[in-house]
Each structure stands twice: as structure tokens, then as C-alpha cells.
Amino acid sequence: MNGAAVDGNGAGDLPLSARILCIADICDALRASRPYRAGLPIERVLDIMKRDVGTGIDPDCFQALEHVLDRTPALSGAEAPAVQVVPALSEDYEQAA
């Protein structure tokens, strides 16, 4: 990561464990179903995350995530957690995206 942290420290100052947790947290947040949208497919999650590789996301950690996800069978819709989409929230989300 080349970007600077909020406190002025370089991202390289973050321990590897923190950089790994950052990747996992972002991936989980995008994959998880929300009241305003269903969880995103892995391909879309990776596309979104790629935008921040090198600035907000550690390139090596992102590459490791891609490696793991390539070897993990995707959940079918029947196996994915259920969500009840609230139409009004869904409309706001679509406009923001």
C-alpha cells in the first residue's frame, strides 16, 4: 500500500494482520446481504475492490484474496443468506451506485 493513513503514517507501517483484516472486512461487507440490497457476487466484489488496490488496499493482500476466492466454490442463491430487500432503500442504493 502506498497511501498514507489518517494519522500521517504510511500504510506500510500497518502490521500485516491489519492489512489482512482490512481486505476481509471489505470483502465481507460487499458480499453480505443488506436491507437495501442483496449480497454482491464475488466478481463484482473484486471489481469494486480493485479500484483501491495500491492506495487503500494492499496489493499483496488483494492478490491473496483473489487466489483464495478462485479456489473456493461459490455459494448458490439457495445457500446464500436470505435477505428481505426494502424497496425504498433499494431505490436509494441504485441511485447512489
N, C-alpha and C positions, 0 to 999 in steps of 0.2 A: 504494500500500500504506500502510495506516495503522498497522500493528503495529510493535512495537519489535523490533529484532534482539536476539540473545542478549547482545551486549556493551553494550546500552543505547542504541545508535544507532537512530534512526528508519529505517524501511525506505526512506524517500525518500533516505537517504544512500547507498544501494546504487546503483552505476552501472547504467545501462540494460542493458548487456551481461550483468551478473549476474542481473538480473531475467528477462531473456530465457532465459538458460541454466537458471534455476530452472524455468520453465514447460516447457521442452523436456525436462529431466531427469524431471520428474514425469510428463509425458505418456508418455515412452518407458518409464519403469518400469511404468506401468499397462498399456501396450499390449503389452509384451514377455511372452512365454511364460516361465513359471517351472516348476520341477519339481512344484510343488504346485497349479498352475492354468494354464490356457491364457490367452493374452493377452486383455485385455478389449476389447470393441468400443468404437469411438470415442464413441458416445453415452454409454456407461457411464463412460468416462474423463472426459468433460466434466462429467457429473453429479457425480462424485466431486470433481473439481477445483473446481467452483462453490462447494462448501461453504467453501472457504478464500479466495475472492476478497474482497479488501479487508482481509484480515488477514495471511495468509501468501502470498497470490498477488496480484501487481499487476493491477488491473482492466484497464488498457490492454493489457498483455501477454496477458492471457487473451482479451480481445476479438480481438486479432490472431491468436491461436492458433485460435479459433473460425472466423475469417474464412478462414484458410489451409485448415483441415480441411474446411470447407464446399465448397471448390473442388478438393479432392484426391480422386480416386477411391479408394474403399475397396478394400482387398485382399479377395479371396475367400478362403475357407478353404483352397483349393488353393494359393494364392500366399503365404499367411501362413507364417511359420517353423514348422517342426514342433516338437512338444514331446511328451515322454513324461511323462504325469501319474503321479505316485507316489501310489497310493490313500491311504495313511496320512497323507501330507502334505496331500492334498486335503481329507480329513475335518477336519483341524485348521483349515485355511483357512476352510472353510464355517462352522465353529462361531464363528470369530473375526469373520467378516463380518457 
